[in-house]
Amino acid sequence: MEASSPSAGGFLLWLHGSRATGDENRAKVAPYFAAPELASSIRLSFPTAPTTITAVACYGDEPITAWFGISEVPITAKTVRDEGEVLKAVEHVHELLDREVAAGTDPSNIFVCGMSQGGALAIASVLLYPKTLGGRVVFSGSVPLSESFSEKVSSEARKVILLAVTYAKIFQRWILILNDENSGQSADAGIVVSWNG
């Protein structure tokens, strides 16, 4: 199947945190892109997590909208995660990205952003995507996969810049594993990190 002509401008995929929805985040984030020069050059997408997770211990077993289960808050280095759920959420994000690329958007004009759990999903999704995207911006997120996931990070994904606006303690730990200093090129994983926290 032939891809359509390239879509002009950029594409920003925003992933909400747990207990939120895409529409709630659109109401908060989209106004920052309302200036005519931005509105005409950047397409925004605010999907809602496809499932409502039930029995989430950290929310008193209250059913919530989430990309994957959360066993405890705060998240620490010892927090047990269901990586199968995380990878299912990553596949969902990859489907969204693949559709945008198939529509003709240059991958270097695609940015994946997220808040909290959405930030964690943004990190995992971009690191496991086979093409070099424009970047990822994370607002208080953590790496939701075990340390062994770095073996699955493609050389293309290692080129994608990460801007961490604020970050949780565990996120800082992971960045120190992936990156020798607070900014620059990682010696271990080859991932470029930019800090603003």
SVG drawing of the C-alpha trace seen along z (x, -y; Angstrom):
<svg xmlns="http://www.w3.org/2000/svg" viewBox="-14 -33 45 43">
<polyline fill="none" stroke="black" stroke-width="0.4" points="0.0,0.0 1.4,-3.3 1.7,-6.1 -0.2,-9.3 1.7,-12.5 3.7,-13.7 1.6,-15.6 2.9,-19.1 4.2,-20.1 4.6,-18.1 2.5,-15.7 2.4,-15.7 1.0,-12.6 0.1,-13.4 -0.4,-10.5 -2.3,-11.3 -1.6,-10.0 -3.6,-7.5 -7.1,-8.5 -7.2,-11.1 -8.5,-11.0 -7.3,-12.4 -10.1,-15.0 -9.2,-16.3 -5.5,-16.7 -6.6,-18.3 -8.5,-21.0 -5.3,-21.7 -2.6,-21.4 -4.1,-22.3 -4.5,-26.0 -0.6,-26.3 -0.7,-25.4 -3.5,-27.8 -1.3,-30.5 -2.0,-30.6 1.6,-29.7 1.5,-26.7 -2.1,-25.6 -1.4,-25.5 1.8,-23.5 1.3,-21.0 -1.4,-18.3 -2.3,-17.3 -3.6,-13.9 -4.8,-13.1 -5.9,-9.5 -7.5,-8.0 -6.1,-4.7 -8.0,-1.9 -8.9,-0.1 -10.1,-0.8 -7.9,1.0 -9.7,2.5 -8.4,3.3 -5.5,0.9 -4.1,1.2 -2.6,-2.2 -6.0,-3.8 -7.9,-1.7 -8.9,0.9 -11.0,-1.9 -11.4,-1.3 -9.4,-3.9 -8.4,-4.8 -4.8,-3.8 -2.4,-2.6 -1.2,0.3 -1.6,1.5 0.1,-0.3 0.9,1.8 2.1,-0.9 2.8,-4.6 5.3,-5.9 7.1,-3.9 10.5,-2.8 13.3,-0.7 11.7,2.4 8.2,1.8 7.0,4.9 5.4,4.1 3.5,6.3 5.7,5.8 3.2,7.6 0.7,4.8 3.3,2.2 4.3,3.8 0.6,4.0 0.3,0.3 3.5,-0.3 2.0,1.7 -1.1,-0.6 1.1,-3.7 3.2,-2.2 -0.1,-1.6 -0.9,-5.3 2.6,-6.3 2.6,-3.9 -0.7,-5.3 0.8,-8.8 3.9,-7.7 1.8,-5.8 -0.2,-9.1 3.1,-10.7 4.4,-12.4 8.2,-12.3 9.1,-10.5 11.5,-13.3 8.4,-15.6 6.7,-13.3 6.9,-14.0 5.6,-11.8 4.8,-13.5 3.3,-12.4 2.5,-13.1 3.1,-10.7 2.1,-7.3 1.7,-8.7 5.3,-9.9 6.4,-6.5 4.6,-5.1 6.2,-7.8 9.6,-6.8 9.0,-3.1 7.2,-3.7 9.8,-5.9 12.7,-3.7 11.1,-0.6 10.0,-2.3 12.1,-1.2 12.3,-4.7 14.0,-7.9 11.3,-10.3 11.6,-14.0 11.7,-13.7 9.9,-12.9 8.9,-15.1 8.2,-13.6 6.5,-15.4 7.2,-13.3 7.5,-9.8 9.5,-6.7 10.9,-3.9 8.2,-1.2 10.4,1.7 13.2,3.7 16.9,2.8 17.1,5.6 14.8,3.6 17.8,1.4 19.0,4.4 15.8,4.0 16.3,0.3 17.1,-0.2 20.0,-2.3 17.4,-4.6 15.5,-5.1 18.8,-5.9 19.0,-9.1 15.7,-10.5 16.2,-13.3 14.4,-13.1 13.4,-16.3 12.6,-15.5 10.8,-18.6 10.2,-17.1 11.0,-13.6 10.3,-11.2 13.1,-9.8 13.1,-6.5 13.3,-8.3 16.4,-10.0 17.9,-6.7 17.1,-5.2 18.6,-8.2 21.8,-7.8 21.9,-4.2 21.3,-5.2 23.3,-8.4 26.6,-9.2 25.8,-12.9 22.7,-15.0 22.8,-15.9 24.6,-14.7 25.2,-11.3 25.0,-8.2 28.1,-6.0 26.1,-2.9 22.9,-3.1 23.6,-6.0 20.5,-7.9 20.5,-11.7 19.0,-13.3 18.2,-17.0 17.1,-18.1 14.8,-20.9 13.8,-20.1"/>
</svg>
